[in-house]
Amino acid sequence: EASTEEMHEMEDWAFDILEALNANQEYDLLKLLGPKYDIDPDIVIQMFSAMTRGGGTVLDITSPVESSSLAEAVRTDWAGLSREAHIRSLVEDALTNIDSLTSASFPTESAVRRLMFYYPKEGEEFAIKLLGRFIYCDDAVSSLFERLLPEEGADGWRRVIDAFVREHGEPYAEVIRALLRTAVITDPGEYERQFIGDEALRVIAKVEKILAAIYPTYEREPYTAYFVNAVRLFDQGRLIEALKPFKSKKIDKAVHEAFKSNAPERFEGDNLDYYMDLFAIVCMSRSIGTEYDAQYRAYCERRIKEIEATDEKPEEDAMLAALKEWLKKLGKSGK
């Protein structure tokens, strides 16, 4: 066993690593250890909000404040950029990376975090807009494409799409347009085509015809920044996690509204409850200690009873332990 002095040294070493590389991901630990070192957790978080982890031990610095030569090079590159142009650039960065719906969400999170860091008011407004997007069901859309692709001609395609929207709700009209566009703008080049089967190429060609016939004015160019009022559950959770360091009652409220809108009856597919619980935990981790704690406690209590009443699968057993831990945390918050 380590001596008291060795334990203190290891704690110092661990905290140095945390502060340098992982401050943003370990906000709770910062709050626990920060007072001992006379460190304000919020200030540390703001410092590192403009940094992102790369592969391995790589740390990408998106806001150079330590290196004078790097800072000067950045000033030269960005000379003449107005405040309005910079805000517009950051917003476009985020929108360009969400327009396909199915792309990785990390670039969007990074752009939103930079916007929040440099321009808190505008960042808050934009974050709330993103948090208000319609959360759609992947499995439901998959079933649509199974019905849509065998059809031939604009009348058949329109009939299938209209029936799907009537069944699942008007917001899915935007989801369908965006997903059809995704298939078109990611049309593989000559090199990639040699690795793709003929059937996949025929599907891409078919989707191009559907998009042209049903949505002739819809933007087809890739990397075009425009807002899509739809998001996958996973990606909305990633955005909420990315916004965790930034204190805002308005964002807390928007997160809670996203949590409430995530009604199970709107979704279908395997392990649905598990993914709903994961999303709820992300919302709780953002909003614990706020006026919404009572509703999160009620959610945990309901789900714990439901899981305990079933034959637990391994993932449910792990989720049961997680929900019990969160119920304990929410009980200690005093809200």
BAMI-790247 format. One line per field, with one value per residue (C-alpha): residue in three letters; residue number from 0; chain; z, x, y. Coordinates in nm, 3 decimals. Last residue first. Example, Ala and Ser with C-alpha at 12.3 -4.5 7.8 and 13.67 -1.06 7.14 Angstrom:
<nodes>
resn c(SER; ALA)
resi c(1; 0)
chain c(A; A)
zz c(0.714; 0.780)
xx c(1.367; 1.230)
yy c(-0.106; -0.450)
</nodes>
This chain:
<nodes>
resn c(LYS; GLY; SER; LYS; GLY; LEU; LYS; LYS; LEU; TRP; GLU; LYS; LEU; ALA; ALA; LEU; MET; ALA; ASP; GLU; GLU; PRO; LYS; GLU; ASP; THR; ALA; GLU; ILE; GLU; LYS; ILE; ARG; ARG; GLU; CYS; TYR; ALA; ARG; TYR; GLN; ALA; ASP; TYR; GLU; THR; GLY; ILE; SER; ARG; SER; MET; CYS; VAL; ILE; ALA; PHE; LEU; ASP; MET; TYR; TYR; ASP; LEU; ASN; ASP; GLY; GLU; PHE; ARG; GLU; PRO; ALA; ASN; SER; LYS; PHE; ALA; GLU; HIS; VAL; ALA; LYS; ASP; ILE; LYS; LYS; SER; LYS; PHE; PRO; LYS; LEU; ALA; GLU; ILE; LEU; ARG; GLY; GLN; ASP; PHE; LEU; ARG; VAL; ALA; ASN; VAL; PHE; TYR; ALA; THR; TYR; PRO; GLU; ARG; GLU; TYR; THR; PRO; TYR; ILE; ALA; ALA; LEU; ILE; LYS; GLU; VAL; LYS; ALA; ILE; VAL; ARG; LEU; ALA; GLU; ASP; GLY; ILE; PHE; GLN; ARG; GLU; TYR; GLU; GLY; PRO; ASP; THR; ILE; VAL; ALA; THR; ARG; LEU; LEU; ALA; ARG; ILE; VAL; GLU; ALA; TYR; PRO; GLU; GLY; HIS; GLU; ARG; VAL; PHE; ALA; ASP; ILE; VAL; ARG; ARG; TRP; GLY; ASP; ALA; GLY; GLU; GLU; PRO; LEU; LEU; ARG; GLU; PHE; LEU; SER; SER; VAL; ALA; ASP; ASP; CYS; TYR; ILE; PHE; ARG; GLY; LEU; LEU; LYS; ILE; ALA; PHE; GLU; GLU; GLY; GLU; LYS; PRO; TYR; TYR; PHE; MET; LEU; ARG; ARG; VAL; ALA; SER; GLU; THR; PRO; PHE; SER; ALA; SER; THR; LEU; SER; ASP; ILE; ASN; THR; LEU; ALA; ASP; GLU; VAL; LEU; SER; ARG; ILE; HIS; ALA; GLU; ARG; SER; LEU; GLY; ALA; TRP; ASP; THR; ARG; VAL; ALA; GLU; ALA; LEU; SER; SER; SER; GLU; VAL; PRO; SER; THR; ILE; ASP; LEU; VAL; THR; GLY; GLY; GLY; ARG; THR; MET; ALA; SER; PHE; MET; GLN; ILE; VAL; ILE; ASP; PRO; ASP; ILE; ASP; TYR; LYS; PRO; GLY; LEU; LEU; LYS; LEU; LEU; ASP; TYR; GLU; GLN; ASN; ALA; ASN; LEU; ALA; GLU; LEU; ILE; ASP; PHE; ALA; TRP; ASP; GLU; MET; GLU; HIS; MET; GLU; GLU; THR; SER; ALA; GLU)
resi c(334; 333; 332; 331; 330; 329; 328; 327; 326; 325; 324; 323; 322; 321; 320; 319; 318; 317; 316; 315; 314; 313; 312; 311; 310; 309; 308; 307; 306; 305; 304; 303; 302; 301; 300; 299; 298; 297; 296; 295; 294; 293; 292; 291; 290; 289; 288; 287; 286; 285; 284; 283; 282; 281; 280; 279; 278; 277; 276; 275; 274; 273; 272; 271; 270; 269; 268; 267; 266; 265; 264; 263; 262; 261; 260; 259; 258; 257; 256; 255; 254; 253; 252; 251; 250; 249; 248; 247; 246; 245; 244; 243; 242; 241; 240; 239; 238; 237; 236; 235; 234; 233; 232; 231; 230; 229; 228; 227; 226; 225; 224; 223; 222; 221; 220; 219; 218; 217; 216; 215; 214; 213; 212; 211; 210; 209; 208; 207; 206; 205; 204; 203; 202; 201; 200; 199; 198; 197; 196; 195; 194; 193; 192; 191; 190; 189; 188; 187; 186; 185; 184; 183; 182; 181; 180; 179; 178; 177; 176; 175; 174; 173; 172; 171; 170; 169; 168; 167; 166; 165; 164; 163; 162; 161; 160; 159; 158; 157; 156; 155; 154; 153; 152; 151; 150; 149; 148; 147; 146; 145; 144; 143; 142; 141; 140; 139; 138; 137; 136; 135; 134; 133; 132; 131; 130; 129; 128; 127; 126; 125; 124; 123; 122; 121; 120; 119; 118; 117; 116; 115; 114; 113; 112; 111; 110; 109; 108; 107; 106; 105; 104; 103; 102; 101; 100; 99; 98; 97; 96; 95; 94; 93; 92; 91; 90; 89; 88; 87; 86; 85; 84; 83; 82; 81; 80; 79; 78; 77; 76; 75; 74; 73; 72; 71; 70; 69; 68; 67; 66; 65; 64; 63; 62; 61; 60; 59; 58; 57; 56; 55; 54; 53; 52; 51; 50; 49; 48; 47; 46; 45; 44; 43; 42; 41; 40; 39; 38; 37; 36; 35; 34; 33; 32; 31; 30; 29; 28; 27; 26; 25; 24; 23; 22; 21; 20; 19; 18; 17; 16; 15; 14; 13; 12; 11; 10; 9; 8; 7; 6; 5; 4; 3; 2; 1; 0)
chain c(A; A; A; A; A; A; A; A; A; A; A; A; A; A; A; A; A; A; A; A; A; A; A; A; A; A; A; A; A; A; A; A; A; A; A; A; A; A; A; A; A; A; A; A; A; A; A; A; A; A; A; A; A; A; A; A; A; A; A; A; A; A; A; A; A; A; A; A; A; A; A; A; A; A; A; A; A; A; A; A; A; A; A; A; A; A; A; A; A; A; A; A; A; A; A; A; A; A; A; A; A; A; A; A; A; A; A; A; A; A; A; A; A; A; A; A; A; A; A; A; A; A; A; A; A; A; A; A; A; A; A; A; A; A; A; A; A; A; A; A; A; A; A; A; A; A; A; A; A; A; A; A; A; A; A; A; A; A; A; A; A; A; A; A; A; A; A; A; A; A; A; A; A; A; A; A; A; A; A; A; A; A; A; A; A; A; A; A; A; A; A; A; A; A; A; A; A; A; A; A; A; A; A; A; A; A; A; A; A; A; A; A; A; A; A; A; A; A; A; A; A; A; A; A; A; A; A; A; A; A; A; A; A; A; A; A; A; A; A; A; A; A; A; A; A; A; A; A; A; A; A; A; A; A; A; A; A; A; A; A; A; A; A; A; A; A; A; A; A; A; A; A; A; A; A; A; A; A; A; A; A; A; A; A; A; A; A; A; A; A; A; A; A; A; A; A; A; A; A; A; A; A; A; A; A; A; A; A; A; A; A; A; A; A; A; A; A; A; A; A; A; A; A; A; A; A; A; A; A; A; A; A; A; A; A)
zz c(-0.566; -0.275; -0.501; -0.276; -0.407; -0.763; -0.693; -0.539; -0.831; -1.060; -0.889; -0.909; -1.280; -1.341; -1.152; -1.350; -1.671; -1.603; -1.536; -1.843; -2.061; -1.925; -1.981; -1.686; -1.667; -1.604; -1.295; -1.179; -1.512; -1.481; -1.118; -1.196; -1.497; -1.290; -1.009; -1.256; -1.442; -1.118; -1.011; -1.344; -1.287; -0.938; -1.066; -1.316; -1.101; -1.138; -0.941; -1.213; -1.557; -1.782; -1.618; -1.611; -1.987; -2.060; -1.824; -2.011; -2.342; -2.202; -2.064; -2.404; -2.556; -2.312; -2.349; -2.725; -2.708; -3.045; -3.267; -3.260; -3.160; -3.115; -2.837; -2.631; -2.587; -2.630; -2.620; -2.242; -2.267; -2.548; -2.333; -2.048; -2.270; -2.380; -2.016; -1.921; -2.230; -2.109; -1.759; -1.900; -1.771; -2.043; -1.949; -2.042; -2.398; -2.549; -2.359; -2.492; -2.847; -2.808; -2.684; -2.986; -3.205; -3.047; -3.070; -3.440; -3.553; -3.749; -3.829; -4.095; -4.108; -4.407; -4.483; -4.817; -4.786; -5.059; -5.342; -5.387; -5.249; -5.280; -5.568; -5.750; -5.434; -5.558; -5.907; -5.860; -5.520; -5.649; -5.953; -5.739; -5.504; -5.795; -5.904; -5.549; -5.527; -5.860; -5.729; -5.419; -5.636; -5.855; -5.556; -5.423; -5.414; -5.774; -5.719; -5.461; -5.724; -5.969; -5.705; -5.465; -5.442; -5.096; -5.212; -5.348; -5.054; -4.815; -5.024; -4.974; -4.602; -4.592; -4.783; -4.570; -4.242; -4.356; -4.431; -4.103; -3.913; -4.046; -3.837; -3.835; -4.013; -4.228; -4.316; -4.419; -4.637; -4.810; -4.877; -5.022; -5.247; -5.362; -5.470; -5.658; -5.838; -5.920; -6.101; -5.997; -5.648; -5.517; -5.347; -5.136; -4.927; -4.793; -4.775; -4.537; -4.310; -4.268; -4.172; -3.887; -3.766; -3.747; -3.534; -3.539; -3.281; -3.399; -3.344; -3.039; -2.909; -3.231; -3.185; -2.820; -2.925; -3.175; -2.916; -2.661; -2.913; -3.007; -2.642; -2.552; -2.849; -2.830; -2.615; -2.722; -3.090; -3.031; -2.856; -3.140; -3.397; -3.202; -3.152; -3.523; -3.613; -3.369; -3.509; -3.745; -4.059; -4.069; -4.063; -4.391; -4.305; -3.965; -4.063; -4.286; -4.017; -3.756; -3.981; -4.113; -3.758; -3.698; -4.020; -3.948; -3.604; -3.757; -4.025; -3.764; -3.550; -3.850; -4.003; -4.123; -4.023; -3.974; -4.123; -3.977; -3.631; -3.648; -3.725; -3.436; -3.195; -3.310; -3.249; -2.907; -2.795; -2.488; -2.604; -2.919; -2.967; -3.167; -2.992; -3.100; -2.827; -2.950; -2.690; -2.892; -3.167; -3.124; -2.814; -2.857; -2.727; -2.727; -2.422; -2.240; -2.090; -2.024; -1.830; -1.620; -1.536; -1.439; -1.214; -1.011; -0.880; -0.526; -0.531; -0.259; -0.397; -0.739; -0.622; -0.610; -0.864; -1.099; -1.054; -1.162; -1.463; -1.590; -1.965; -1.989; -1.775; -1.973; -2.106; -1.896; -1.586; -1.569; -1.617; -1.344; -1.121; -1.159; -1.065; -0.758; -0.653; -0.703; -0.485; -0.218; -0.221; -0.192; 0.114; 0.277; 0.212; -0.069; 0.000)
xx c(-3.342; -3.142; -2.867; -2.819; -3.129; -3.016; -2.688; -2.864; -3.104; -2.804; -2.643; -2.965; -2.990; -2.634; -2.689; -3.007; -2.825; -2.562; -2.830; -3.020; -2.711; -2.663; -3.029; -3.264; -3.576; -3.821; -3.978; -3.645; -3.613; -3.955; -3.905; -3.567; -3.721; -3.993; -3.759; -3.504; -3.771; -3.917; -3.568; -3.525; -3.853; -3.748; -3.408; -3.556; -3.508; -3.133; -2.870; -2.821; -2.878; -2.593; -2.541; -2.917; -2.948; -2.672; -2.843; -3.173; -2.999; -2.853; -3.194; -3.357; -3.084; -3.157; -3.532; -3.504; -3.290; -3.430; -3.637; -3.920; -3.958; -4.232; -4.397; -4.079; -4.124; -3.803; -3.985; -3.936; -3.556; -3.536; -3.738; -3.496; -3.201; -3.371; -3.432; -3.070; -2.967; -3.172; -3.032; -2.682; -2.350; -2.115; -1.909; -2.191; -2.238; -2.038; -2.248; -2.567; -2.428; -2.333; -2.683; -2.835; -2.607; -2.718; -3.088; -3.056; -3.129; -3.390; -3.467; -3.198; -3.029; -2.819; -2.450; -2.358; -2.071; -2.214; -2.425; -2.770; -2.991; -3.360; -3.537; -3.642; -3.774; -4.003; -3.864; -3.498; -3.478; -3.639; -3.409; -3.099; -3.226; -3.245; -2.887; -2.763; -2.959; -2.813; -2.462; -2.531; -2.658; -2.347; -2.123; -1.889; -1.510; -1.447; -1.679; -1.445; -1.184; -1.436; -1.604; -1.870; -2.209; -2.198; -2.398; -2.672; -2.720; -2.720; -2.981; -3.221; -3.152; -3.222; -3.549; -3.670; -3.589; -3.764; -4.085; -4.038; -4.134; -4.492; -4.569; -4.515; -4.823; -4.908; -4.539; -4.515; -4.826; -4.692; -4.357; -4.512; -4.754; -4.484; -4.259; -4.542; -4.645; -4.286; -4.209; -4.112; -4.150; -3.908; -3.698; -3.975; -4.097; -3.758; -3.666; -3.954; -3.859; -3.514; -3.676; -3.863; -3.546; -3.352; -3.614; -3.614; -3.530; -3.681; -3.445; -3.488; -3.138; -2.996; -3.189; -3.082; -2.719; -2.755; -2.895; -2.629; -2.351; -2.477; -2.471; -2.147; -1.941; -1.586; -1.640; -1.995; -1.898; -1.595; -1.814; -2.066; -1.790; -1.649; -1.992; -2.063; -1.726; -1.796; -2.139; -2.028; -2.241; -2.592; -2.791; -2.632; -2.679; -2.518; -2.157; -2.221; -2.444; -2.168; -1.903; -2.162; -2.230; -1.857; -1.811; -2.113; -1.976; -1.638; -1.797; -1.998; -1.691; -1.497; -1.203; -0.945; -0.646; -0.728; -0.415; -0.190; -0.347; -0.306; 0.062; 0.099; -0.070; 0.159; 0.463; 0.335; 0.263; 0.039; -0.292; -0.354; -0.729; -0.797; -0.532; -0.546; -0.413; -0.248; -0.191; -0.361; -0.575; -0.691; -0.838; -0.998; -0.903; -1.103; -1.300; -0.968; -0.949; -1.324; -1.304; -1.016; -1.209; -1.516; -1.316; -1.166; -0.831; -0.704; -0.530; -0.745; -1.048; -1.008; -1.017; -1.392; -1.503; -1.231; -1.349; -1.701; -1.564; -1.379; -1.427; -1.325; -1.020; -0.877; -0.539; -0.353; -0.571; -0.626; -0.260; -0.163; -0.440; -0.307; 0.044; -0.079; -0.290; 0.009; 0.220; -0.051; -0.072; 0.304; 0.300; 0.020; 0.214; 0.116; 0.000)
yy c(2.047; 1.902; 1.769; 1.465; 1.291; 1.356; 1.180; 0.877; 0.855; 0.875; 0.579; 0.380; 0.464; 0.343; 0.016; -0.054; 0.034; -0.231; -0.494; -0.380; -0.427; -0.781; -0.873; -0.856; -1.066; -0.785; -0.623; -0.480; -0.300; -0.137; -0.038; 0.120; 0.298; 0.462; 0.570; 0.710; 0.909; 1.047; 1.154; 1.333; 1.515; 1.621; 1.737; 1.985; 2.296; 2.258; 2.065; 1.805; 1.958; 1.840; 1.502; 1.453; 1.514; 1.262; 1.017; 1.060; 0.985; 0.664; 0.568; 0.616; 0.401; 0.119; 0.152; 0.107; -0.207; -0.320; -0.094; 0.158; 0.519; 0.780; 0.577; 0.610; 0.988; 1.190; 1.522; 1.545; 1.508; 1.761; 2.002; 1.938; 2.019; 2.341; 2.437; 2.377; 2.574; 2.870; 2.835; 2.860; 2.729; 2.610; 2.303; 2.058; 2.182; 1.895; 1.639; 1.795; 1.780; 1.414; 1.335; 1.506; 1.295; 0.968; 1.053; 1.133; 1.486; 1.679; 2.042; 2.070; 2.411; 2.510; 2.512; 2.356; 2.109; 1.886; 2.033; 1.886; 2.164; 2.076; 2.248; 1.928; 1.756; 1.478; 1.411; 1.508; 1.340; 1.021; 1.009; 1.057; 0.787; 0.543; 0.618; 0.559; 0.235; 0.115; 0.186; -0.022; -0.309; -0.298; -0.355; -0.092; -0.128; -0.021; 0.276; 0.430; 0.523; 0.670; 0.884; 0.771; 0.948; 1.105; 1.408; 1.182; 0.947; 1.242; 1.423; 1.134; 1.155; 1.528; 1.505; 1.214; 1.390; 1.707; 1.519; 1.334; 1.647; 1.601; 1.295; 0.919; 0.780; 1.082; 1.124; 0.758; 0.780; 1.092; 0.926; 0.609; 0.802; 1.041; 0.755; 0.584; 0.902; 0.998; 0.674; 0.322; 0.179; -0.086; 0.185; 0.339; 0.048; -0.061; 0.307; 0.370; 0.079; 0.230; 0.561; 0.394; 0.222; 0.546; 0.722; 1.101; 1.365; 1.695; 1.985; 2.209; 2.141; 2.285; 2.611; 2.626; 2.586; 2.872; 3.111; 3.012; 3.056; 3.402; 3.508; 3.325; 3.452; 3.317; 3.008; 2.929; 2.958; 2.737; 2.479; 2.489; 2.428; 2.133; 1.978; 2.002; 1.847; 1.558; 1.465; 1.192; 1.198; 1.050; 1.372; 1.490; 1.857; 1.830; 1.897; 2.195; 2.345; 2.349; 2.503; 2.749; 2.869; 2.914; 3.111; 3.332; 3.414; 3.499; 3.716; 3.908; 3.973; 4.092; 3.910; 4.160; 3.951; 3.584; 3.430; 3.699; 3.671; 3.291; 3.325; 3.569; 3.327; 3.048; 3.264; 3.374; 3.018; 2.988; 3.134; 2.930; 2.873; 2.555; 2.348; 1.983; 1.754; 1.433; 1.160; 0.887; 1.037; 1.394; 1.550; 1.892; 2.235; 2.560; 2.451; 2.414; 2.761; 2.775; 2.449; 2.576; 2.892; 2.691; 2.458; 2.748; 2.628; 2.685; 2.346; 2.190; 2.373; 2.202; 1.839; 1.776; 2.036; 1.918; 1.559; 1.662; 1.848; 1.544; 1.566; 1.932; 1.897; 1.607; 1.699; 1.952; 1.974; 1.600; 1.518; 1.765; 1.625; 1.274; 1.387; 1.573; 1.273; 1.046; 1.276; 1.286; 0.905; 0.883; 1.111; 0.908; 0.587; 0.355; 0.000)
</nodes>
